[in-house]
Amino acid sequence: MSGRNKRPTSVINLNTSAGARAENRPYRLRTPVLLLDFGTTSVLVTTSAATRVTAGDVEFARQLAEQAAGFAASVERMFYRGVPSGQAVSEQ
């Protein structure tokens, strides 16, 4: 993906408090939607067009899956290690 070295112009922090969920919504007549629900805020991730999928969409979906799996592994590792909430741990 391009723009990897660009600094973000804005950052949105959505915490995974009670009730946060992620849900894949496949549809028969349109492209799928990934729902990220954070209580009063929801984020919908869709493809570049509602009725077709591009190679870029496939690449983004694969990157998203890979990074989400890495995020899950990091969260699990911290949970099982017993890191207290509010204490940052760097794994660089």
N, C-alpha and C positions, 0 to 999 in steps of 0.2 A: 504494500500500500504506500502511496506517496504521502509526503507530509510527516513522515515518522520523526524527523528532526526539528519540526516546527514547534514552537512554544504554544500552548493553548491560549486562546483569547479569553476563555471563561472555563470555570470548573464547576461542576455540579456534584455535590457529595450526597449520595443516597445511602443511608445506613440501613443495614439489614436487621432492623428491630423486629419485635414480635409481629408476625403476620406477613413479613416480606416473602415474596415467592417469585419464581420464574416458571413460565409455562410456554411450551411450544404449541402453537395453534395451526395445524395443517388444514388447508381448505382444498376442496375438490376443484373449484373453478377459479381460484386465484392463488398467488404465491403465499407461502406460510408467513406467519407473524410470530415473533418472539415477544412475549409480554413479560416485562419486569415490573412487578407491583410492590410498591413501598408504602402501603397504607393509603394516604391521601394523594400520592404521586404515582403515576404509571408511566412507563416508557415502552413504546412499541418500536421494535426493530423489524423493518421490512426490507424487501429487495428494491432495486432501482425502479422497477415497474411492477404493477399489480398483476399483469397477465403473462410475463415472461421472465426468464432468469438468464443473466449474462454470466460469462466466465468470471467477471469481477465479483459478482454476487456469490458465486461458488467459492472463490478464494477468500472473500471476507467471512463467509460462514465457517470455513475450515479454520481460519485464524481465530475467530470468536470461540469456537469449540476448544481449540488448543489452549488458548489463554484462560478460558473458564475452567478447564481441567486443572491447569496449573494453579489458579486461584483456589480451587477447592482443595487441592493437595496442601497448599500452604496453610489454609485455615485449619484443616484437619491436623496437620503437624503441630500447629500452635495449641490447638485444643487438647490433643493427647499429651503434649509436653507440659500442660498446665500453666501456660503463660497468663498471669493476671491481666484482667481487662485494664486498658489504659497504659500498659507497658509496651512500648515499641520494641520490636526485635528486627534487626537487619540481617538478611541472609545473603548479602552480596558476595 
